Amino acid sequence: MKWWGWGREDVAFSHEDKPGLAPFIGEHLAVDVSQTPVPPPALEELSLHEPQLSSGLRTALEAAVGAEHVSTDDEDRVVHARGKSLRDLVRQRRGDLPRLPDVVVRPGDEEAVRDVLAAALSADAVVIPFGGGSSISGSLEAAAGEARTVISVDMGRLDRVLAVDAASRLARVQAGVFGPHLEDQLNAQGFTLGHFPDSFTHSTLGGWIATRSSGMQSDRYGDIADMTRGLRVVTPAGMLVTRPVPSTSTGPSVREMVLGSEGRLGLITEATVQVRRRPASRVILGYLFPTFTAGLAAMAEIAASEASTSVTRVSDAPETQFSFATRKAPTPLDRVKSKALTAFLTGRRGFDPGSMCLSFIGYEGSAVHVAAERKSVGRLVARHGGVCIGASPGALYDQKKFDTPYIRDFLLERGAVADVSETAAPWSELTALYDTARSRVHAAFGELAVRGYLMCHLSHSYHAGACLYFTFAFKARSGSDELEQYDVVKSALQQSFVDTAGTLSHHHAVGTEHARWLEQDISAPGAAMLKALFDGTDPAANLNPGKIV
Amino acid sequence: MKWWGWGREDVAFSHEDKPGLAPFIGEHLAVDVSQTPVPPPALEELSLHEPQLSSGLRTALEAAVGAEHVSTDDEDRVVHARGKSLRDLVRQRRGDLPRLPDVVVRPGDEEAVRDVLAAALSADAVVIPFGGGSSISGSLEAAAGEARTVISVDMGRLDRVLAVDAASRLARVQAGVFGPHLEDQLNAQGFTLGHFPDSFTHSTLGGWIATRSSGMQSDRYGDIADMTRGLRVVTPAGMLVTRPVPSTSTGPSVREMVLGSEGRLGLITEATVQVRRRPASRVILGYLFPTFTAGLAAMAEIAASEASTSVTRVSDAPETQFSFATRKAPTPLDRVKSKALTAFLTGRRGFDPGSMCLSFIGYEGSAVHVAAERKSVGRLVARHGGVCIGASPGALYDQKKFDTPYIRDFLLERGAVADVSETAAPWSELTALYDTARSRVHAAFGELAVRGYLMCHLSHSYHAGACLYFTFAFKARSGSDELEQYDVVKSALQQSFVDTAGTLSHHHAVGTEHARWLEQDISAPGAAMLKALFDGTDPAANLNPGKIV
């Protein structure tokens, strides 16, 4: 894993096979992609503080997990220092590393996790659980002034599906398993979890639970909060165990308290999750809508209908144009098709190419079910002026969906700052929220005097509302801290969510990045309830302190 | 409302139009229904303690809600003293009333609720919210030794639907509204909440939320936990307000903490709930299965299928026989039909009349959808030996479903004790749970040397499991406390849940009745987390203390 960017060292985004992208970036961000990128520094150039680890604690940790799984190696400490927010990446690249974890431990089973926590508590050390390290909310970083020893507990060795109850469609799974490895194990038994966040390849079950993650097919499979039925969590008071019952009435749900807890209540070692038989048929179709408003209206109607689509996604016009700009070089046949489609849309259907919006809708299940749903949803889409453009754009989207985060590093090395913020709100409020977000972010670009781009898509639909997912990018002004500029834009976007009817995040958690907006979202008494829960469960503040509240 | 039994004073259960019932009760409970029932005592015969209410607190409460809504009336205090568990009814009838609320207040708006809580806190009084008073878990009773003033806050005047957001299908509703009045208001605008617990006519939205209620059609509409999106709660720290967003990632969900909180975190004044357009078509069909095992297997398959049924219910053989015994006198035509059906089932299909099981499956939506679902579910049912017996049993069930609780009073007045306990578990564990529960309860009947009856139905289906709902009745042995005997049976049943894979309650909450099993269900660290939350939110223990943990 890269310590300065997203994903694997051998994978990078390239513009070279996408002829439209360089001019697009040039026009909208004033970035010349032909310039030599600024490479990340070498690890050896960084100035790292010494690990602060008593020999007593080291001995206890070695006894817990085995000496070979206790690491004070520089790269380990740097990789485990933070997640992958824009703020994280910029500071990593700058070598701005005031408080690395002192030690990284890799327990191999639940008992080892218990022993690690016991050792940490007895030494009054700080424990930060680490899954895939893909957090973009600052959930993984120790406070700069933390005086106690900081232990990063990498859960990656707890990576097995322990049992599948086929009759109940429940799987007992260790929390440290990464998305692809989890799906492989379940697929081998004919099942799927159906949880595919953008971070899928670099995130873990435990991380999804700790942040209330949502995936590309959550419309059908549910968010991770819906799928997670039973939990095993190592807490200061011992093993917290909730039963994998389908529903319960045991007071406020402790299962639900662990969801989104970001390590503040304990270390999740295992979950019993709801799985489904792999569908016989699966298709994602592309559609075009004349406007974003029309696309949103269609999605709201689909959500209220008897259809049970697996994916509902609609991009606004700027994101649609960005998608078109990232297409690979067309074949002569593609050109002909594309011209014919454009002629049809602008001529016969009266689409304005500048405002049309790309959409994907997914269908899963038996062949009969998929055919029936395609038909009924197709009628609904048509009522809002939408046009189906077939399965190939959907297939392309499906293949490329996990590559998006690599683009940010590509831009960052060329002087442009990019990041995402997402929210959820009732259907009736989405347009006002969208308009507010756009006007505030463009005002922020103006205030900073930078060339910037903002785009958005609806990423998840529910009966009563949806998630809007925003991406912004701008070329930072030189002579001024790019993180300060970033903060102006990111804050404008987040503030627009809570000033309208949105929540601070639909599925990226609070961490430290969003903590400023928590009271505005859930009210001061709500934040106080979280504090009461954390303080009572972790009285000496050893468990990932400072996150959420 | 009756202070000694279920529901309205002018409604009572009668055996007289049900010719099979008297012999059935005689045989199974050794109860002679022709004997004169023991009537409840007159209110005037009860010995009630004086209300303990300082003039200062009375003045503050009168200022909060108006003098006419502050009551120290005897009947008010007795009605508000408890819910409707068997233990509650027996003690009410005995005049065993050691700790009534000292005062009943009826706030008319949220501000009045805030003022009531402020007055209570400043006088260090105990506050117990009261909705419909239908709790069967002991959630409404003050501790016998409570030395502080006890205020019962009856929420019944907060009974309006404040607004319906038709585009988002969200309704803002005051928490004190009773089921029928809520549905009337929503129906008038073309919507339904779709929440129909057995207590529907005598329970409120706030009560449903505070106990994590589930209703007859929750398979389709979701449990109250799923429907409740936004909340307004008066807490000691001020107004807790959560936004009605469809999903969010703001740390552990405070919305979910309020669900099931039984007044321990504050007084729920308002909720924004998900509503649906009233369906065009709605039908509940009756089915018969050869065995309970076959019925459960069919329900598990329906839950995994692409069908979206609104009701899935299957009774075991004892409950089926009880249902048959409560039929009204048949017409000659009924007799012919019934004989023909019996001949068909026992002859052609090989059913054993002693083991066959009655089932109801509900369908809702467009006519096309309902027809398609009936057909696909019908195929599935047939695969498990089930036979459709048409819409009339379903229609009858639909009409009579809210009358069941009245039967308990009928039995109680004839010396028989009856109550319910329900649980939820994964599909694979249901048979073992059912067998354990049956053998333990029958062992308890044996130990007590009483004639008893135990019956069960599956009441709700989920992807990964289901709710099993047990009803038991027995004729208490004279010369020994009937509540002690009751406790032996109830405890055997509850213990069988947690000793197998069940939860202590699927939708009846913890209160004081189930608190004994909490740690066995959610583990000691789970119970400690609840305690941390309550203690931190309500440091002086003024909010319905002693419930849940």
Interface residues (C-beta under 8 A of the other chain):
Chain A: D165 A167 S168 R169 L170 T211 R212 S213 S214 D223 A225 R229 V233 T235 A237 G238 M239 L240 V241 T242 R243 P244 V245 P246 S247 T248 S249 T250 G251 P252 S253 V254 E256 M257 V258 L259 G260 S261 E262 R264 L265 G266 Q274 R276 R277 A300 A304 E306 S308 G365 S366 H369 T423 A424 A425 P426 W427 S428 E429 H460 Y462 H463 A464 G465 A466 C467 A501 G502 T503 L504 S505 H506 H507 H508 A509 V510 L518 D521 I522 S523 A524 P525 G526 A528 M529 L530 K531 A532 L533 D535 G536 T537 I548 V549
Chain B: D165 A167 S168 R169 L170 T211 R212 S213 S214 D223 A225 R229 V233 T235 A237 G238 M239 L240 V241 T242 R243 P244 V245 P246 S247 T248 S249 T250 G251 P252 S253 V254 E256 M257 V258 L259 G260 S261 E262 R264 L265 G266 Q274 R276 R277 A300 A304 E306 S308 G365 S366 H369 T423 A424 A425 P426 W427 S428 E429 H460 Y462 H463 A464 G465 A466 C467 A501 G502 T503 L504 S505 H506 H507 H508 A509 V510 L518 D521 I522 S523 A524 P525 G526 A528 M529 L530 K531 A532 L533 D535 G536 T537 I548 V549
